[in-house]
Amino acid sequence: MKVAVAFDHRGVKLREAVCEAVVTAGHELLDLGVDTDAVRVDYPDRARDLGLAILRGQAERGVLVCGSGVGASVAASKIDGIRAAICHDGYSAHQGVEHDDMNVLCLGSEIVGEALAAELVATFLRATFIGEGRYLSRLEKVDALEKETWNG
């Protein structure tokens, strides 16, 4: 699987752990930056780049990191077709994919350390959407809600 990763200037603290977790899990890494905290980089810009990479087929999933994970999650979820969530525990990291077809994992570099970040990324990437029954029905409702609210 191709996995896009992106970090704002605060999220860069988890960069090495996240990138290594993607590669160690046997996936192809699409690195959308940044690699330093020397210059402020706003999380909505990183969310846009990562979301577009998924929508354009350059990646199947993404990991987006900011200071808390909240801003990244909010921004990425504004992109049509992106289902992003902040996860700071293993259950949410796999359940979000299995039940909700989450395609972007958001992490907070000020909330989780490197070891937990690596574990969450691996858990997120191992998970698969169930894709039937109530889970599919709910996803269809989410898609309908997205279309209804964006198109009036």
N, C-alpha and C positions, 0 to 999 in steps of 0.2 A: 504494500500500500504506500502511496505517496502522502507524506505528512508535511504540511506547511507549519512553520513555527515563526512567531513574531514577538518582539519584546519592546516595551517602551523603555525609557531611561532608567526607571526603577525596576522594571521586570528583568533587566539584564542580569541581575544577581543570580537568577536561576538558569541562565542561558546554557551553561556547560552541562548541567544536570539534565535539562530537558532534551537538548540535542543528543547527548549520549544515550539517554533512555530510548529515543526514537530509533537510533542506529542499532543499539543493542537488541532491541526487539525485532530486528530484521527488516525495518522499513526504510524507504528512501526518504531522505530529508530535503525539503525545500526551505532554505533559510532566507527569510525575508527581513532579517536584521532586527534590531540593532545590536552592535557588539561593544558599546561603550556607554557609560553614564555621563560622559563629559558634556554632552549637549542634550538639552531637553527635547524629547520626542513625545508627542501626544498620542495616547492610546487610541483615539478614534482613527488616526492615520494608519496605525498598525492594524487595527480591526478591518479597515477598508481593504488594505492590501491582502490580508489573509482571506477575507471573505471572497474577494474577487478571484483569488487563486483557486479557491474551491469551486466557485460558480463557473469558471472558465475551464475546469477539468485539469488544472495543473496539479491539484492535490485532491485527495478524497476526504481528508480530515485535517484539523488544525489544532494547534496549541498556542494560546495567546496569553501573555503574561504582563501584568502591570503591578503596581504596588499592592493593591488589595484584591484584585481580580474582579471587583465589582464594575468599575468603569469599562474594562475590557468586555465583560459579559453584556452590559447594557448596549454598548456601541455595536458589537458584532451581531447582536440579536435584531438590530434595526435593518439588517441586510436581508432582503427577500431570499428565503431558502436556507438561511443560516440558522441553526439551532444551537446556540451557545449557552453554556451554563458554567457558573463558578462551582468548583468542586474542591473541597479540602478534606475529603474522606473517601476511602476506597469504594464504599457502597454506592455513593452518588456517581462516582466516575464510571462504574460499569452499568448501573441501573439507568443512568441518563441515556446511554446508547441503546441498551436492550429494550427499554420501554418507550423512549421518546425520540429515538433516532438522532440524538445529539451528535453534531458533527464538529463542534469546536469546544475544546476543554479550556476553561479560563482558570488561571492560577494567580494567587497573590504572593509576590516575593517577600512581602513583609509578614505573611501569615504562615507559610509553610517553608520548611527548610529543604535543602537539596535532596536528601534521602527520601522524604515523603513526596516531593515533586516527581522524582524518578519513578516511584511506586505508582503514583496516580496516573502518570503518562502511560506506563506499561499496562495498567488495568484498563484504562480508556481504550487503548489500541487493541487489546485482546477481545473486547466486547463486540457483540454483533446484535443488530436490531432484530427483534423477534419477528416483526413484519407480518403478523396475522392477528386475527381476532380483535380483541379490545384495543391492542396496541396500534394496529393499523387504523382502526376506526378513530381512535383519538388523534392520531397524526393527521388523518384526513380532516378532522375538525380544526386542528391547529392551522393547517394549510388554508382552509376555507376562511378562518378568522383573519389570517394574514391578508388574503385577497380582498375580503370585505372591507377591512379597515384601510388598506392602501388605495383601493379603487373606489371608495365611497359606497 
